[in-house]
Every structure is written in C-alpha cells, then in structure tokens.
Amino acid sequence: MNELKIEDLSCKRGESKVLNNINLTIKSGETLVVKGRNGSGKTTLLRILSNFITSYQGKVSLNDLSILEDNLYNNKFNLIGQKNSLKDNLSIKKNLELWDIIFNETLDHAKLLEHDNLDHLINRDVSSLSDGQKKCISLYRLNYNKYEFWFLDEPFVYLDEVNTNLLIEKINQFNENMGIVILTSNINLPKKFHKEVNI
Amino acid sequence: MLNLIKRDLLLSFYSSANFFFTVSFFVLILILIPFAIGTQSDQLKNLFKGVVWIALALSIIITVDRIYNADYEDGNLDIIMQKNKTIEYLVISKYVTHWFIYCLPLLVILPILSFLFYLDYLETIQIFINLFIGSFGMVFIANFVSALTLGAKRTIFLKAIIMIPLFVPFIIFGSDAGSWPILLGLSMLSFVISIYVTAYGLRLYGE
C-alpha cells in the first residue's frame, strides 16, 4: 500500500510563484485529476513528482520518505509528458525497439498494438501520422508495466472518443491493480475518477 | 549506461544518413585543399596536417545538435534522465556514442585521405595518433556546449562561437608530430571539466 503525500508545496518558476501551499494525499488505487488554468503549475507539479524539479518549498514523500531521498523512486513511476517521445524520421516499429532498450523491457508489440487497435500503424513513419495517432502511440508506453505510479500530462489532448474511453478503461484497470495515477486535464472526466484538485 | 549506448548506436544505424553527411562533409573539406593551392606535394602535405584538424572541428560542430537536442525536442530526454538517475553515467555514454558514431569513421578513412595527400606511413600514423587522442577532447567540449545550450533553438552559430576558441589548443598542438602527450593532457582536462558542466546543464534542463 503506497501513500504519496504533498505537504505545503510551493514552487517558483522564474519570478512567478506557480504553486502555492499545495497539500494532497493520494493512496494506492486512486486517481487524482489536477485541473487549473494555463500556466497554473499543473506540469510543474508533475515534474516535481517526477524528481525533475528539485528546488521547491514543502515536502513530497512516498510512505513518509522524501522522494528526493528515495533512491528507488525513479523506477516506480511512468511519466507521459506532453511531448510524444517519438523520432519523426523512423517507423513506429523502430521507435518501439528504441523504447524497449530504454525501458529495459521487451514487450509483445504485435499483441499489445492489436489490443489498442494500433497494429495497422506499426510500419508507418511517425511523420505520416496525425497528432491523435501520435498521442495514442505515446500512451502505448503505459504498457511498460513495472510501475506503481502513472503521471500523465494532458493525456486526453488529441484523443477521439474511442481512444479517450480506452485510456479511461486502462486507468481504471491500473487503479484496480493498486496503481496510483496523477493526471492533468481540463476536460470533464467521468465520476469514476476519485479525486479532483484545482490549482 | 550500456542500454543507452546500445540505444544510441541503434538510433544512428536507423538514421544512417546523418552519419554519411558527417563523413562526406569531412572528406569534402579536405578535397577542397588541392583546388585552392594546387597539387604540389610538399605544400599539400603541410597543409593537410593542419586542415585535417579544422575539418574534424567543423565535423564535430555540425553534429553538436544531435547529442542532446534531438532527444530534448521529441521528449525522449525525459525518459532517458528518469531511467538514468546518475546523470554522469548518461553523460559518459553520450561521450562514447558520439565519438564512436561521428569520430571513429573519420579516423577510419584518414589513412586513405593521407595517402592521397602524399603522406608516408609514419606521418599518417603520427596524425592518426594525434587525431585519435584529440578527438576525445573535442567530443567532451561539444557535449558540454550541447548540454548548456539545451532548449535554445537555431543556435548552431552560438555553439560554433563557443566551441571554436575551445578547439584552438587542439588545433595548435595537433599538427605537431610528437605532441600527443599535450593532446592527452588537454583531453583529460576537457573530460574533467566537461563531465561536471554537462551534468550541471542537464540538471538545469530538468529544473
């Protein structure tokens, strides 16, 4: 059972304060939807949780141990940022091979792509795909499944209704397996999502 | 670290056009010399020993955007940095792959080019040793410049302006036959400075 706790978190970007005294607790099996205006600090919050930003006030801890001191923490989360992490000049197949090496995990891509209705894209160059298709492939990284947390930055942008529902289903399944999901989104999501916070 | 080396080598194999551009660029710069000064063997010999360093410097400058910027722009750098918590290991793996992909091929074709410029075996070996040692130092410099200018778009001229003065000691000592110990010292100094500055640049990016 994991408990991720954010206490009195404040953060400055340049001269402006983007996060001001944020207090949150999220437990295994829960999803937190972070809402807020453009520039309100949603992405900053995810980058703090991902240990990219380390200069902030307050404390972020996992099971009472600060994430800055937890050497194993970086292996526990899967961050899907706003960029797709795809090489435009390569095919999807080659991009997946490169991801396999970085994630140190070889997936059965044929089976998983078929499950996500993406198998027809495998030999296409990334540059020939639509933004929605690129987003779907980017979210395919959620199949690397050794993780206890998913941090998703605007995951629903560019997705159509079918793929939005597919992602919601995946998040629910991950929650059922006691995974924690923190995502940023300004769209109205189904009530299944346990917590919402405005920053 | 080995994973990252494997990944970068595979990526360069898939994008092999980049690799051929660099080799072609290096060869073309050297081929320009006879057009400019004629084909008298003594002049060619002496000029080759110096111009080969300029060609190497320019070849490294044109590859500097591919070290970290390409991965930064498409978002892969986030994943790579997350998976490699010790950033110094990440930096070392980038040194290895950058040198392997962009400098090794230039060293491999160097003997062929040097015979075209009337250099004998001994002179070729001397240039090869100097370039081999000096190219590491230049790669270290290119890496920290790339990391410090991460995220800045269309700044190849800025990078060139920063890098060229730093390459000057290598070019000065590189054309002397017995100067490999000096080049070794310069490369080691570049390594010590570069590993900290590059890691600092990458941490700064993360922030």
Boltz contact constraints between the chains, C-beta under 6 A:
constraints:
  - contact:
      token1: [A, 52]
      token2: [B, 206]
      max_distance: 6.0
  - contact:
      token1: [A, 53]
      token2: [B, 207]
      max_distance: 6.0
  - contact:
      token1: [A, 74]
      token2: [B, 82]
      max_distance: 6.0
  - contact:
      token1: [A, 74]
      token2: [B, 85]
      max_distance: 6.0
  - contact:
      token1: [A, 81]
      token2: [B, 75]
      max_distance: 6.0
  - contact:
      token1: [A, 81]
      token2: [B, 78]
      max_distance: 6.0
  - contact:
      token1: [A, 83]
      token2: [B, 75]
      max_distance: 6.0
  - contact:
      token1: [A, 85]
      token2: [B, 74]
      max_distance: 6.0
  - contact:
      token1: [A, 85]
      token2: [B, 75]
      max_distance: 6.0
  - contact:
      token1: [A, 85]
      token2: [B, 76]
      max_distance: 6.0
  - contact:
      token1: [A, 85]
      token2: [B, 79]
      max_distance: 6.0
  - contact:
      token1: [A, 90]
      token2: [B, 14]
      max_distance: 6.0
  - contact:
      token1: [A, 94]
      token2: [B, 14]
      max_distance: 6.0
  - contact:
      token1: [A, 98]
      token2: [B, 7]
      max_distance: 6.0
  - contact:
      token1: [A, 101]
      token2: [B, 3]
      max_distance: 6.0
  - contact:
      token1: [A, 101]
      token2: [B, 6]
      max_distance: 6.0
  - contact:
      token1: [A, 101]
      token2: [B, 7]
      max_distance: 6.0
  - contact:
      token1: [A, 102]
      token2: [B, 7]
      max_distance: 6.0
  - contact:
      token1: [A, 102]
      token2: [B, 79]
      max_distance: 6.0
  - contact:
      token1: [A, 102]
      token2: [B, 83]
      max_distance: 6.0
  - contact:
      token1: [A, 104]
      token2: [B, 3]
      max_distance: 6.0
